[in-house]
Amino acid sequence: MVLSRLAGRPVLLAAGLVAALVLPWFVYPPVALDIACWALFAAAVDLLLGFTGLLSFGHAAFWGSAAYATGLIAVHSGLPFPVAILGGAAFSAVLAVPIGYLSIRLRGIYFAMVTLAFAQMVYFVANQWRDVTGGENGLQGIPRDFFGADLSDPFFFYYAGLPFILAGLFVAWRIVRSPFGRVLVSIRDNPARARALGYSIDRYKLLAFVLSAALSGLGGGLFAIGHGFASLDGVYWTTSGQAVMMVVLGGIGTLWGGAIGAALIVELNDYLATAGFQETGIITGAIFIVVVLVFRRGVWGTAHTLLKKRTANRRPDPAPAKITTPV
């Protein structure tokens, strides 16, 4: 696969790094940070959906709970924001263990509905535990402490938080290109054969679920620090649906596609909100339908297919074998 090979080459990785570095020069810095956080979230969802075959509508629980945990650590401990973000990601990973253990034995729509139910439970707890989370008002005033450095400017904070996004994306990239990632793909394609080969399917699914939750929490924690608050929207099911939409738009099972989908959705929402259009879901939903109908494999997946066909057409036909007759 052409793009799959390119995705592992240093040239494309360097191009992605350059794009991440110059993004706040072309996009409003808070929006650039949102794109980066959602890109990591989409990559985490794609790790589970595209490479393990598990559709989760409950990842908002890990994104939002990490936002609350990060905010609480930053507010009450006074530790630098990197420690708070890592603490939020660790909290998401711990929370994912019991949820994943009870969910991975299910498949298809049943797995999606169970994860959605757990996410709604987290939403209920966050809404009712007002003394800790702030309830409907959210957790406000989350600081950006970093050894006395002034990070109040969103432009500078973007570069302070970018290493966490790049590290999370690198971890996801290494996972899918490792022997562990190949086992996940085999479980997705043929679980019976993977089990016959001696792999413990439930253990691999659980580990993939926890890793995906930790990466989601990493993005959610940075999102909370960047905006200075954590709200109920972060743990609501629509957050999970938006991440899934980004993965589908970019291309399921591509990992790179999630970043493209995140950039499209976040930038479109910001443009519509700036223009004063309230019902942004109508526009994004219509675009989602069009993209699904026209680009069946997503933007990145469709580009891969077209490039593969073009490369195949340019290959010269093999020369016919010469037939020699004995003298």
Salt bridges, closest charged atoms under 4 A:
ASP34 OD1 - HIS227 NE2 2.67
ASP189 OD1 - ARG188 NE 2.86
